[in-house]
Amino acid sequence: MKIKDELSYDHQSGKIIHKKTHDYTPELNRAKVLRETIGEEQKGSDKKLVGTIPLALIGEWIKEAGIEWSDTDAVQEVMKRKILSGEFDQFRVWKGKY
């Protein structure tokens, strides 16, 4: 959830800086509830809910990787790499490998 949006001008570089501040607490709580309610039910299922990732965070990952939203294969690869890295483990619902 976006909580702050700031625009400023850097006189030295002549660029406009757009700073967005997000609070991911609601998404972390949602992932925790999903883990507790459906986490065990997914053991024998063919389809699994791996995680719940905020769109703003996915956008940052895509920008960081230097890819476009339209490159769906690359976006999926970046998301898989990030979610399996352990750094974003709190957003995961299912803890298995895929």
Biopython code that builds the backbone (N, CA, C, O; Angstrom):
import numpy as np
from Bio.PDB.StructureBuilder import StructureBuilder

atoms = [
    (1, "MET", "N", (0.844, -1.161, 0.000)),
    (1, "MET", "CA", (0.000, 0.000, 0.000)),
    (1, "MET", "C", (0.902, 1.240, 0.000)),
    (1, "MET", "O", (1.803, 1.367, 0.829)),
    (2, "LYS", "N", (0.645, 2.134, -0.930)),
    (2, "LYS", "CA", (1.439, 3.351, -1.018)),
    (2, "LYS", "C", (1.001, 4.302, 0.090)),
    (2, "LYS", "O", (-0.189, 4.567, 0.260)),
    (3, "ILE", "N", (1.980, 4.814, 0.844)),
    (3, "ILE", "CA", (1.635, 5.724, 1.929)),
    (3, "ILE", "C", (2.154, 7.140, 1.710)),
    (3, "ILE", "O", (1.723, 8.079, 2.381)),
    (4, "LYS", "N", (3.085, 7.289, 0.767)),
    (4, "LYS", "CA", (3.662, 8.612, 0.539)),
    (4, "LYS", "C", (4.139, 8.719, -0.902)),
    (4, "LYS", "O", (4.648, 7.758, -1.479)),
    (5, "ASP", "N", (3.964, 9.896, -1.467)),
    (5, "ASP", "CA", (4.359, 10.159, -2.850)),
    (5, "ASP", "C", (4.957, 11.564, -2.885)),
    (5, "ASP", "O", (4.246, 12.539, -2.639)),
    (6, "GLU", "N", (6.248, 11.683, -3.186)),
    (6, "GLU", "CA", (6.925, 12.982, -3.184)),
    (6, "GLU", "C", (7.564, 13.268, -4.540)),
    (6, "GLU", "O", (8.115, 12.374, -5.181)),
    (7, "LEU", "N", (7.484, 14.513, -4.960)),
    (7, "LEU", "CA", (8.194, 14.988, -6.149)),
    (7, "LEU", "C", (9.148, 16.086, -5.724)),
    (7, "LEU", "O", (8.774, 16.982, -4.967)),
    (8, "SER", "N", (10.370, 16.021, -6.206)),
    (8, "SER", "CA", (11.344, 17.078, -5.910)),
    (8, "SER", "C", (12.213, 17.301, -7.146)),
    (8, "SER", "O", (12.250, 16.474, -8.057)),
    (9, "TYR", "N", (12.894, 18.412, -7.154)),
    (9, "TYR", "CA", (13.747, 18.761, -8.284)),
    (9, "TYR", "C", (15.193, 18.846, -7.809)),
    (9, "TYR", "O", (15.492, 19.537, -6.835)),
    (10, "ASP", "N", (16.084, 18.146, -8.497)),
    (10, "ASP", "CA", (17.510, 18.181, -8.182)),
    (10, "ASP", "C", (18.153, 19.226, -9.086)),
    (10, "ASP", "O", (18.279, 19.023, -10.294)),
    (11, "HIS", "N", (18.554, 20.334, -8.496)),
    (11, "HIS", "CA", (19.113, 21.444, -9.275)),
    (11, "HIS", "C", (20.476, 21.099, -9.896)),
    (11, "HIS", "O", (20.818, 21.620, -10.958)),
    (12, "GLN", "N", (21.236, 20.242, -9.256)),
    (12, "GLN", "CA", (22.552, 19.889, -9.780)),
    (12, "GLN", "C", (22.452, 19.059, -11.062)),
    (12, "GLN", "O", (23.171, 19.309, -12.029)),
    (13, "SER", "N", (21.560, 18.075, -11.060)),
    (13, "SER", "CA", (21.454, 17.217, -12.240)),
    (13, "SER", "C", (20.358, 17.668, -13.202)),
    (13, "SER", "O", (20.318, 17.232, -14.353)),
    (14, "GLY", "N", (19.466, 18.546, -12.726)),
    (14, "GLY", "CA", (18.379, 19.026, -13.562)),
    (14, "GLY", "C", (17.279, 17.992, -13.765)),
    (14, "GLY", "O", (16.563, 18.029, -14.766)),
    (15, "LYS", "N", (17.143, 17.061, -12.805)),
    (15, "LYS", "CA", (16.162, 15.989, -12.931)),
    (15, "LYS", "C", (15.074, 16.117, -11.866)),
    (15, "LYS", "O", (15.301, 16.627, -10.769)),
    (16, "ILE", "N", (13.901, 15.643, -12.225)),
    (16, "ILE", "CA", (12.804, 15.553, -11.274)),
    (16, "ILE", "C", (12.886, 14.184, -10.610)),
    (16, "ILE", "O", (13.027, 13.169, -11.293)),
    (17, "ILE", "N", (12.799, 14.150, -9.298)),
    (17, "ILE", "CA", (12.887, 12.908, -8.532)),
    (17, "ILE", "C", (11.509, 12.577, -7.974)),
    (17, "ILE", "O", (10.886, 13.389, -7.289)),
    (18, "HIS", "N", (11.048, 11.375, -8.279)),
    (18, "HIS", "CA", (9.751, 10.894, -7.804)),
    (18, "HIS", "C", (10.023, 9.797, -6.781)),
    (18, "HIS", "O", (10.506, 8.722, -7.133)),
    (19, "LYS", "N", (9.712, 10.070, -5.513)),
    (19, "LYS", "CA", (9.974, 9.127, -4.438)),
    (19, "LYS", "C", (8.640, 8.576, -3.931)),
    (19, "LYS", "O", (7.757, 9.328, -3.519)),
    (20, "LYS", "N", (8.513, 7.250, -3.971)),
    (20, "LYS", "CA", (7.310, 6.570, -3.491)),
    (20, "LYS", "C", (7.673, 5.769, -2.246)),
    (20, "LYS", "O", (8.704, 5.097, -2.215)),
    (21, "THR", "N", (6.837, 5.838, -1.232)),
    (21, "THR", "CA", (7.042, 5.084, -0.009)),
    (21, "THR", "C", (5.873, 4.108, 0.157)),
    (21, "THR", "O", (4.708, 4.495, 0.070)),
    (22, "HIS", "N", (6.205, 2.843, 0.395)),
    (22, "HIS", "CA", (5.184, 1.804, 0.520)),
    (22, "HIS", "C", (5.266, 1.142, 1.886)),
    (22, "HIS", "O", (6.334, 1.059, 2.492)),
    (23, "ASP", "N", (4.117, 0.674, 2.357)),
    (23, "ASP", "CA", (4.037, -0.126, 3.574)),
    (23, "ASP", "C", (3.465, -1.480, 3.168)),
    (23, "ASP", "O", (2.309, -1.568, 2.754)),
    (24, "TYR", "N", (4.263, -2.526, 3.285)),
    (24, "TYR", "CA", (3.850, -3.848, 2.853)),
    (24, "TYR", "C", (3.259, -4.686, 3.986)),
    (24, "TYR", "O", (3.044, -5.885, 3.809)),
    (25, "THR", "N", (2.996, -4.093, 5.126)),
    (25, "THR", "CA", (2.447, -4.824, 6.269)),
    (25, "THR", "C", (1.136, -5.536, 5.949)),
    (25, "THR", "O", (0.987, -6.696, 6.332)),
    (26, "PRO", "N", (0.166, -4.900, 5.260)),
    (26, "PRO", "CA", (-1.062, -5.633, 4.941)),
    (26, "PRO", "C", (-0.818, -6.874, 4.083)),
    (26, "PRO", "O", (-1.465, -7.901, 4.286)),
    (27, "GLU", "N", (0.105, -6.791, 3.130)),
    (27, "GLU", "CA", (0.405, -7.940, 2.283)),
    (27, "GLU", "C", (1.115, -9.041, 3.075)),
    (27, "GLU", "O", (0.873, -10.226, 2.849)),
    (28, "LEU", "N", (1.986, -8.648, 3.999)),
    (28, "LEU", "CA", (2.663, -9.633, 4.849)),
    (28, "LEU", "C", (1.657, -10.341, 5.748)),
    (28, "LEU", "O", (1.751, -11.551, 5.953)),
    (29, "ASN", "N", (0.699, -9.597, 6.284)),
    (29, "ASN", "CA", (-0.346, -10.204, 7.114)),
    (29, "ASN", "C", (-1.218, -11.145, 6.296)),
    (29, "ASN", "O", (-1.607, -12.213, 6.770)),
    (30, "ARG", "N", (-1.525, -10.744, 5.062)),
    (30, "ARG", "CA", (-2.327, -11.592, 4.170)),
    (30, "ARG", "C", (-1.608, -12.902, 3.886)),
    (30, "ARG", "O", (-2.228, -13.966, 3.911)),
    (31, "ALA", "N", (-0.314, -12.838, 3.617)),
    (31, "ALA", "CA", (0.464, -14.056, 3.354)),
    (31, "ALA", "C", (0.477, -14.954, 4.588)),
    (31, "ALA", "O", (0.392, -16.176, 4.465)),
    (32, "LYS", "N", (0.580, -14.367, 5.756)),
    (32, "LYS", "CA", (0.592, -15.149, 6.999)),
    (32, "LYS", "C", (-0.740, -15.873, 7.193)),
    (32, "LYS", "O", (-0.765, -17.052, 7.546)),
    (33, "VAL", "N", (-1.842, -15.164, 6.963)),
    (33, "VAL", "CA", (-3.168, -15.777, 7.100)),
    (33, "VAL", "C", (-3.344, -16.902, 6.080)),
    (33, "VAL", "O", (-3.858, -17.969, 6.415)),
    (34, "LEU", "N", (-2.921, -16.669, 4.848)),
    (34, "LEU", "CA", (-3.026, -17.698, 3.814)),
    (34, "LEU", "C", (-2.174, -18.914, 4.160)),
    (34, "LEU", "O", (-2.604, -20.048, 3.949)),
    (35, "ARG", "N", (-0.975, -18.694, 4.688)),
    (35, "ARG", "CA", (-0.111, -19.797, 5.104)),
    (35, "ARG", "C", (-0.802, -20.652, 6.158)),
    (35, "ARG", "O", (-0.770, -21.881, 6.108)),
    (36, "GLU", "N", (-1.432, -19.965, 7.123)),
    (36, "GLU", "CA", (-2.085, -20.671, 8.221)),
    (36, "GLU", "C", (-3.341, -21.413, 7.770)),
    (36, "GLU", "O", (-3.657, -22.471, 8.314)),
    (37, "THR", "N", (-4.060, -20.876, 6.787)),
    (37, "THR", "CA", (-5.335, -21.487, 6.390)),
    (37, "THR", "C", (-5.212, -22.491, 5.249)),
    (37, "THR", "O", (-5.818, -23.561, 5.317)),
    (38, "ILE", "N", (-4.455, -22.184, 4.214)),
    (38, "ILE", "CA", (-4.397, -23.107, 3.075)),
    (38, "ILE", "C", (-3.031, -23.735, 2.865)),
    (38, "ILE", "O", (-2.856, -24.531, 1.941)),
    (39, "GLY", "N", (-2.076, -23.400, 3.688)),
    (39, "GLY", "CA", (-0.717, -23.918, 3.499)),
    (39, "GLY", "C", (-0.651, -25.429, 3.492)),
    (39, "GLY", "O", (0.000, -26.010, 2.624)),
    (40, "GLU", "N", (-1.313, -26.084, 4.441)),
    (40, "GLU", "CA", (-1.280, -27.541, 4.541)),
    (40, "GLU", "C", (-2.149, -28.209, 3.484)),
    (40, "GLU", "O", (-1.867, -29.338, 3.083)),
    (41, "GLU", "N", (-3.191, -27.540, 3.028)),
    (41, "GLU", "CA", (-4.108, -28.118, 2.053)),
    (41, "GLU", "C", (-3.465, -28.269, 0.673)),
    (41, "GLU", "O", (-3.991, -28.993, -0.172)),
    (42, "GLN", "N", (-2.355, -27.609, 0.435)),
    (42, "GLN", "CA", (-1.724, -27.617, -0.885)),
    (42, "GLN", "C", (-0.777, -28.790, -1.089)),
    (42, "GLN", "O", (-0.216, -28.934, -2.175)),
    (43, "LYS", "N", (-0.583, -29.624, -0.090)),
    (43, "LYS", "CA", (0.420, -30.685, -0.177)),
    (43, "LYS", "C", (0.212, -31.622, -1.359)),
    (43, "LYS", "O", (1.180, -31.934, -2.052)),
    (44, "GLY", "N", (-0.988, -32.077, -1.618)),
    (44, "GLY", "CA", (-1.223, -33.018, -2.704)),
    (44, "GLY", "C", (-1.751, -32.383, -3.976)),
    (44, "GLY", "O", (-2.004, -33.080, -4.959)),
    (45, "SER", "N", (-1.918, -31.094, -3.970)),
    (45, "SER", "CA", (-2.522, -30.398, -5.102)),
    (45, "SER", "C", (-1.524, -30.188, -6.238)),
    (45, "SER", "O", (-0.323, -30.038, -6.012)),
    (46, "ASP", "N", (-2.051, -30.182, -7.473)),
    (46, "ASP", "CA", (-1.207, -29.909, -8.640)),
    (46, "ASP", "C", (-0.915, -28.422, -8.770)),
    (46, "ASP", "O", (0.152, -28.033, -9.245)),
    (47, "LYS", "N", (-1.862, -27.592, -8.348)),
    (47, "LYS", "CA", (-1.695, -26.141, -8.423)),
    (47, "LYS", "C", (-1.452, -25.595, -7.028)),
    (47, "LYS", "O", (-2.118, -25.985, -6.069)),
    (48, "LYS", "N", (-0.493, -24.693, -6.927)),
    (48, "LYS", "CA", (-0.116, -24.175, -5.618)),
    (48, "LYS", "C", (-0.074, -22.649, -5.642)),
    (48, "LYS", "O", (0.338, -22.038, -6.628)),
    (49, "LEU", "N", (-0.504, -22.055, -4.549)),
    (49, "LEU", "CA", (-0.346, -20.620, -4.355)),
    (49, "LEU", "C", (1.020, -20.428, -3.709)),
    (49, "LEU", "O", (1.192, -20.675, -2.516)),
    (50, "VAL", "N", (1.983, -19.988, -4.500)),
    (50, "VAL", "CA", (3.357, -19.865, -4.022)),
    (50, "VAL", "C", (3.502, -18.677, -3.085)),
    (50, "VAL", "O", (4.166, -18.780, -2.054)),
    (51, "GLY", "N", (2.887, -17.549, -3.431)),
    (51, "GLY", "CA", (3.011, -16.367, -2.595)),
    (51, "GLY", "C", (2.082, -15.263, -3.039)),
    (51, "GLY", "O", (1.413, -15.358, -4.068)),
    (52, "THR", "N", (2.057, -14.224, -2.250)),
    (52, "THR", "CA", (1.267, -13.041, -2.566)),
    (52, "THR", "C", (2.222, -11.852, -2.545)),
    (52, "THR", "O", (2.668, -11.417, -1.483)),
    (53, "ILE", "N", (2.525, -11.338, -3.723)),
    (53, "ILE", "CA", (3.543, -10.307, -3.872)),
    (53, "ILE", "C", (2.890, -9.013, -4.339)),
    (53, "ILE", "O", (2.174, -9.015, -5.340)),
    (54, "PRO", "N", (3.122, -7.906, -3.634)),
    (54, "PRO", "CA", (2.539, -6.619, -4.050)),
    (54, "PRO", "C", (3.040, -6.194, -5.425)),
    (54, "PRO", "O", (4.210, -6.381, -5.758)),
    (55, "LEU", "N", (2.149, -5.626, -6.211)),
    (55, "LEU", "CA", (2.468, -5.196, -7.569)),
    (55, "LEU", "C", (3.594, -4.156, -7.587)),
    (55, "LEU", "O", (4.432, -4.166, -8.489)),
    (56, "ALA", "N", (3.613, -3.272, -6.608)),
    (56, "ALA", "CA", (4.674, -2.262, -6.547)),
    (56, "ALA", "C", (6.048, -2.913, -6.370)),
    (56, "ALA", "O", (7.037, -2.442, -6.932)),
    (57, "LEU", "N", (6.108, -3.986, -5.594)),
    (57, "LEU", "CA", (7.370, -4.698, -5.384)),
    (57, "LEU", "C", (7.809, -5.415, -6.660)),
    (57, "LEU", "O", (8.993, -5.429, -6.996)),
    (58, "ILE", "N", (6.855, -6.005, -7.361)),
    (58, "ILE", "CA", (7.174, -6.646, -8.642)),
    (58, "ILE", "C", (7.706, -5.605, -9.619)),
    (58, "ILE", "O", (8.656, -5.869, -10.356)),
    (59, "GLY", "N", (7.098, -4.432, -9.625)),
    (59, "GLY", "CA", (7.570, -3.345, -10.485)),
    (59, "GLY", "C", (9.007, -2.957, -10.182)),
    (59, "GLY", "O", (9.784, -2.683, -11.097)),
    (60, "GLU", "N", (9.366, -2.930, -8.901)),
    (60, "GLU", "CA", (10.754, -2.623, -8.521)),
    (60, "GLU", "C", (11.702, -3.713, -8.999)),
    (60, "GLU", "O", (12.797, -3.419, -9.480)),
    (61, "TRP", "N", (11.288, -4.968, -8.870)),
    (61, "TRP", "CA", (12.122, -6.078, -9.333)),
    (61, "TRP", "C", (12.347, -5.995, -10.831)),
    (61, "TRP", "O", (13.455, -6.241, -11.308)),
    (62, "ILE", "N", (11.307, -5.650, -11.576)),
    (62, "ILE", "CA", (11.412, -5.555, -13.031)),
    (62, "ILE", "C", (12.333, -4.411, -13.424)),
    (62, "ILE", "O", (13.157, -4.548, -14.327)),
    (63, "LYS", "N", (12.189, -3.288, -12.746)),
    (63, "LYS", "CA", (13.057, -2.139, -13.029)),
    (63, "LYS", "C", (14.504, -2.474, -12.691)),
    (63, "LYS", "O", (15.416, -2.130, -13.442)),
    (64, "GLU", "N", (14.714, -3.144, -11.566)),
    (64, "GLU", "CA", (16.048, -3.543, -11.124)),
    (64, "GLU", "C", (16.706, -4.494, -12.130)),
    (64, "GLU", "O", (17.911, -4.418, -12.368)),
    (65, "ALA", "N", (15.906, -5.389, -12.716)),
    (65, "ALA", "CA", (16.424, -6.363, -13.680)),
    (65, "ALA", "C", (16.614, -5.757, -15.073)),
    (65, "ALA", "O", (17.287, -6.346, -15.918)),
    (66, "GLY", "N", (16.023, -4.582, -15.315)),
    (66, "GLY", "CA", (16.167, -3.919, -16.608)),
    (66, "GLY", "C", (15.359, -4.569, -17.713)),
    (66, "GLY", "O", (15.766, -4.561, -18.875)),
    (67, "ILE", "N", (14.208, -5.135, -17.351)),
    (67, "ILE", "CA", (13.357, -5.768, -18.355)),
    (67, "ILE", "C", (12.039, -5.007, -18.463)),
    (67, "ILE", "O", (11.764, -4.103, -17.674)),
    (68, "GLU", "N", (11.233, -5.385, -19.446)),
    (68, "GLU", "CA", (9.930, -4.753, -19.675)),
    (68, "GLU", "C", (8.819, -5.652, -19.139)),
    (68, "GLU", "O", (8.969, -6.873, -19.083)),
    (69, "TRP", "N", (7.700, -5.034, -18.747)),
    (69, "TRP", "CA", (6.536, -5.781, -18.291)),
    (69, "TRP", "C", (6.042, -6.745, -19.367)),
    (69, "TRP", "O", (5.541, -7.824, -19.050)),
    (70, "SER", "N", (6.177, -6.368, -20.619)),
    (70, "SER", "CA", (5.653, -7.183, -21.720)),
    (70, "SER", "C", (6.448, -8.472, -21.938)),
    (70, "SER", "O", (5.948, -9.394, -22.583)),
    (71, "ASP", "N", (7.661, -8.557, -21.420)),
    (71, "ASP", "CA", (8.480, -9.762, -21.549)),
    (71, "ASP", "C", (8.095, -10.738, -20.431)),
    (71, "ASP", "O", (8.785, -10.839, -19.417)),
    (72, "THR", "N", (6.985, -11.452, -20.633)),
    (72, "THR", "CA", (6.416, -12.273, -19.568)),
    (72, "THR", "C", (7.342, -13.392, -19.096)),
    (72, "THR", "O", (7.364, -13.708, -17.907)),
    (73, "ASP", "N", (8.097, -13.990, -20.000)),
    (73, "ASP", "CA", (9.017, -15.056, -19.591)),
    (73, "ASP", "C", (10.094, -14.517, -18.656)),
    (73, "ASP", "O", (10.420, -15.147, -17.649)),
    (74, "ALA", "N", (10.644, -13.355, -18.990)),
    (74, "ALA", "CA", (11.679, -12.751, -18.144)),
    (74, "ALA", "C", (11.096, -12.308, -16.803)),
    (74, "ALA", "O", (11.749, -12.450, -15.769)),
    (75, "VAL", "N", (9.876, -11.775, -16.812)),
    (75, "VAL", "CA", (9.222, -11.352, -15.561)),
    (75, "VAL", "C", (9.001, -12.566, -14.662)),
    (75, "VAL", "O", (9.260, -12.501, -13.460)),
    (76, "GLN", "N", (8.528, -13.663, -15.231)),
    (76, "GLN", "CA", (8.319, -14.880, -14.439)),
    (76, "GLN", "C", (9.621, -15.396, -13.856)),
    (76, "GLN", "O", (9.655, -15.849, -12.712)),
    (77, "GLU", "N", (10.692, -15.331, -14.633)),
    (77, "GLU", "CA", (11.995, -15.793, -14.152)),
    (77, "GLU", "C", (12.496, -14.918, -13.000)),
    (77, "GLU", "O", (13.019, -15.432, -12.011)),
    (78, "VAL", "N", (12.338, -13.611, -13.127)),
    (78, "VAL", "CA", (12.762, -12.692, -12.063)),
    (78, "VAL", "C", (11.951, -12.958, -10.797)),
    (78, "VAL", "O", (12.512, -13.020, -9.703)),
    (79, "MET", "N", (10.633, -13.114, -10.940)),
    (79, "MET", "CA", (9.783, -13.378, -9.778)),
    (79, "MET", "C", (10.162, -14.696, -9.105)),
    (79, "MET", "O", (10.228, -14.772, -7.878)),
    (80, "LYS", "N", (10.408, -15.718, -9.895)),
    (80, "LYS", "CA", (10.788, -17.020, -9.340)),
    (80, "LYS", "C", (12.112, -16.917, -8.584)),
    (80, "LYS", "O", (12.242, -17.436, -7.476)),
    (81, "ARG", "N", (13.080, -16.251, -9.183)),
    (81, "ARG", "CA", (14.393, -16.103, -8.556)),
    (81, "ARG", "C", (14.281, -15.341, -7.230)),
    (81, "ARG", "O", (14.887, -15.726, -6.230)),
    (82, "LYS", "N", (13.501, -14.259, -7.237)),
    (82, "LYS", "CA", (13.358, -13.434, -6.036)),
    (82, "LYS", "C", (12.618, -14.175, -4.924)),
    (82, "LYS", "O", (13.031, -14.133, -3.765)),
    (83, "ILE", "N", (11.526, -14.851, -5.279)),
    (83, "ILE", "CA", (10.714, -15.503, -4.250)),
    (83, "ILE", "C", (11.434, -16.722, -3.659)),
    (83, "ILE", "O", (11.226, -17.061, -2.494)),
    (84, "LEU", "N", (12.279, -17.377, -4.462)),
    (84, "LEU", "CA", (13.023, -18.531, -3.952)),
    (84, "LEU", "C", (14.327, -18.148, -3.265)),
    (84, "LEU", "O", (14.970, -19.002, -2.655)),
    (85, "SER", "N", (14.730, -16.884, -3.351)),
    (85, "SER", "CA", (16.004, -16.458, -2.776)),
    (85, "SER", "C", (16.010, -16.484, -1.250)),
    (85, "SER", "O", (17.075, -16.558, -0.637)),
    (86, "GLY", "N", (14.841, -16.425, -0.637)),
    (86, "GLY", "CA", (14.778, -16.391, 0.825)),
    (86, "GLY", "C", (14.669, -14.991, 1.380)),
    (86, "GLY", "O", (14.229, -14.806, 2.515)),
    (87, "GLU", "N", (15.062, -14.001, 0.600)),
    (87, "GLU", "CA", (15.004, -12.606, 1.041)),
    (87, "GLU", "C", (13.560, -12.131, 1.209)),
    (87, "GLU", "O", (13.269, -11.287, 2.057)),
    (88, "PHE", "N", (12.668, -12.681, 0.397)),
    (88, "PHE", "CA", (11.264, -12.273, 0.429)),
    (88, "PHE", "C", (10.385, -13.430, 0.914)),
    (88, "PHE", "O", (9.242, -13.580, 0.480)),
    (89, "ASP", "N", (10.924, -14.226, 1.800)),
    (89, "ASP", "CA", (10.265, -15.423, 2.303)),
    (89, "ASP", "C", (8.946, -15.129, 3.014)),
    (89, "ASP", "O", (8.059, -15.982, 3.031)),
    (90, "GLN", "N", (8.802, -13.965, 3.587)),
    (90, "GLN", "CA", (7.574, -13.631, 4.313)),
    (90, "GLN", "C", (6.369, -13.490, 3.393)),
    (90, "GLN", "O", (5.232, -13.580, 3.855)),
    (91, "PHE", "N", (6.596, -13.271, 2.105)),
    (91, "PHE", "CA", (5.497, -13.168, 1.145)),
    (91, "PHE", "C", (5.056, -14.538, 0.633)),
    (91, "PHE", "O", (4.060, -14.640, -0.083)),
    (92, "ARG", "N", (5.787, -15.585, 0.994)),
    (92, "ARG", "CA", (5.472, -16.925, 0.501)),
    (92, "ARG", "C", (4.351, -17.565, 1.295)),
    (92, "ARG", "O", (4.234, -17.380, 2.506)),
    (93, "VAL", "N", (3.526, -18.325, 0.584)),
    (93, "VAL", "CA", (2.452, -19.094, 1.209)),
    (93, "VAL", "C", (2.870, -20.558, 1.247)),
    (93, "VAL", "O", (2.777, -21.210, 2.287)),
    (94, "TRP", "N", (3.329, -21.069, 0.116)),
    (94, "TRP", "CA", (3.800, -22.439, 0.000)),
    (94, "TRP", "C", (5.311, -22.427, 0.037)),
    (94, "TRP", "O", (5.942, -21.682, -0.714)),
    (95, "LYS", "N", (5.905, -23.238, 0.897)),
    (95, "LYS", "CA", (7.356, -23.211, 1.118)),
    (95, "LYS", "C", (8.135, -24.207, 0.274)),
    (95, "LYS", "O", (9.344, -24.348, 0.461)),
    (96, "GLY", "N", (7.484, -24.898, -0.644)),
    (96, "GLY", "CA", (8.180, -25.873, -1.476)),
    (96, "GLY", "C", (8.963, -25.235, -2.615)),
    (96, "GLY", "O", (8.958, -24.016, -2.788)),
    (97, "LYS", "N", (9.627, -26.074, -3.377)),
    (97, "LYS", "CA", (10.393, -25.635, -4.553)),
    (97, "LYS", "C", (9.546, -25.854, -5.791)),
    (97, "LYS", "O", (8.730, -26.774, -5.842)),
    (98, "TYR", "N", (9.742, -25.007, -6.787)),
    (98, "TYR", "CA", (9.055, -25.190, -8.071)),
    (98, "TYR", "C", (9.963, -24.812, -9.198)),
    (98, "TYR", "O", (9.570, -24.896, -10.362)),
]
sb = StructureBuilder()
sb.init_structure("model")
sb.init_model(0)
sb.init_chain("A")
sb.init_seg("    ")
for serial, (resi, resn, name, xyz) in enumerate(atoms, 1):
    if name == "N":
        sb.init_residue(resn, " ", resi, " ")
    sb.init_atom(name, np.array(xyz, "f"), 0.0, 1.0, " ", f" {name:<3s}", serial, name[0])
structure = sb.get_structure()
